[in-house]
């Protein structure tokens, strides 16, 4: 199984969280191709998609966009990469905050 590494930032990345009306600061994240995030999001059920939008309201799904990560999204991304890409992202599902950058 291939491993994908988390990115550790020397300078924190700030991402607007419109629902909380504040910026979230992240020092680690994962970079995911646009095609993969589109497949992941298209596979979400209505409730799970609503929760994704709660954390990422008004965010365009396009290359260069930064998304707020959360535990549920970590599990969804991890499962996708294990099942579809025979890959794992070490430390993604350890409960620590993270961002997603669409590449």
N, C-alpha and C positions, 0 to 999 in steps of 0.2 A: 504494500500500500504506500503510495506517495504521500509525502507530508508537505503541507503548506504552512509557512511560518507567519505568525503574527508580526506586524510591523510595530516596532517600538520607536516612538518619536522623542527626539532630543528636546524639542519645544512642543508644548501641548497644542493640540488642535481644538479650536473652539467651534462648536456647531450649535446654531440656533435651535431651540426647542420651543416652538410657537405655543404649544399647549401650556407649558410651564412658564412661558413668557420670560425666559432666561437663556443664557448660553450654557451648554454643557461642555466641560473640558475633558479631553481624552488624551492619554499618553500612549495608547496602544490601539491598533485597529487591524482590519483585514481588507485587502484590496481584491475586489471581485469583478470579473468581466461583466459588461452590460448584458450580454446574452444569458449568463447564468442567473443574474438577479431577476431578469425578466421571467425566466422559467420558474424560479423560486416563487416570485410574487403571483404569477398566474396560477400556481398550484395551491395557493392559500384558500381556505374556506372563508366565508363571509365574516365570521367573528374574528378570526386570526388576522385577516386583512384590515378590519376596523381597528384592531389594536396596533398594527403596524402604522396605520395612518395617524393614530393618536400620538405616536412618538415622532412621526415624520410628515406631519401635515404640511401641505404646500411645497413639498420637495419634488422636483422634477426627477424622473428616473432617466438619467442620461449620463454619459461619460463625464467624469469630473465632479459629480455630485457627492457630497458627504452625507451620510445618514447616521442617525442616532441608533446605536445598538442596544439591545436589552436581552435578558436571559432567554426568552422565547425565540427571538430571532437567532440567537446563537445556536440553539438546538436545531432549528429549521435549516440553517446554513450547514451545520455539521452533518446532519442526516443527508442532505442533498449531496454533499461532496463524497460521503462514504458510499452512498447507493449509486450515484450516477457517474462519478469520476474516479472511484477507487482511491480516494485521497482522504486525508484527515488534516484538520487544522488544529495543531497542538495548542492547548491553553485557551481555546475559544470558549469552551463551556465551563470555565472554572468560576463563574459568577462575578468576575471583575468587569467593570464598564469597558466598552470598546466602541469604536466607530466603524462604519463600512464606507470605503471609497469605491465608487463605481469607476472602473477603468475600461 
